[in-house]
């Protein structure tokens, strides 16, 4: 089976069966184009779930300074989640 994009329109494919072909003026064929947008994701997991994730901004270089800021935000998230899990024992 071919699941690709074809160059015929719905009107052309319907008219192939009755022998008539209608030419559509200024008809453009659909083309598949690769996207130039690239996205980087930094994520942290524990043994069970995804703990924290961040998308790196377009054009940002992941260097020591940037990664240190990500780790600081991760620490804040972990401490916040840890505080929510701790229940005082009576």
DRENLOMAR-605838 format. One line per 5 residues: number of its first residue (from 1); for each residue x, y negated, z of C-alpha. Coordinates in steps of 0.2 Angstrom, whole numbers, plus 5000, padded with zeros to 4 digits. Each point is the difference from the previous one (the first is absolute). Layout:
N
NUM = X/Y/Z  ...
END
This chain:
90
1 = 5000/5000/5000  5006/4983/4996  4996/4987/5013  5010/4986/4993  4994/4983/4993
6 = 4994/5000/4982  5000/4986/4988  4981/5001/4995  4986/4990/5008  4984/5008/5006
11 = 4991/4993/4984  5013/5008/4989  5000/5017/5009  4980/5000/4999  5000/4996/4982
16 = 5013/5014/4995  4985/5012/5001  4988/4991/4989  5014/4996/4987  4999/4981/5002
21 = 5014/4990/5006  4997/4982/5006  5016/4989/5000  5001/4988/5014  5008/4984/4996
26 = 5016/4996/5011  4999/5016/5009  5014/5004/5012  5006/5017/5005  5002/5003/5019
31 = 5018/5003/5005  5007/5006/5016  5014/4989/5007  5011/5003/5015  4998/4988/5014
36 = 5015/4989/5004  4994/4998/5018  5010/5010/5012  4996/5002/5018  5010/5006/5015
41 = 4993/5007/5015  5008/5003/5017  4991/5012/5011  5003/5009/5017  4993/5016/5006
46 = 4999/5009/5017  4997/5018/5001  4982/4998/4997  4995/4985/4990  5006/4984/4991
51 = 5005/4988/5013  5004/4984/4990  5002/4995/4982  5005/4984/4991  5001/4995/4982
56 = 5016/4991/4995  4996/4983/4992  5004/4999/4981  5018/4995/4998  5005/5003/5018
61 = 5016/5009/5002  5000/5013/5014  5015/4995/5010  5006/5002/5018  4991/4984/5005
66 = 4983/5004/4992  5000/5018/5006  5004/4994/5018  4984/4989/4999  4990/5015/4994
71 = 5007/5011/5015  4995/4986/5012  4982/5000/4993  5000/5019/5002  5006/4999/5018
76 = 4985/4988/5004  4988/5012/4991  5007/5015/5010  4999/4991/5017  4983/4994/4996
81 = 4994/5018/4996  5009/5007/5014  4991/4988/5012  4983/5005/4994  5004/5019/5002
86 = 5006/4998/5018  4986/5002/5013  5003/4997/5018  4999/5016/5011  4988/4998/5015
END
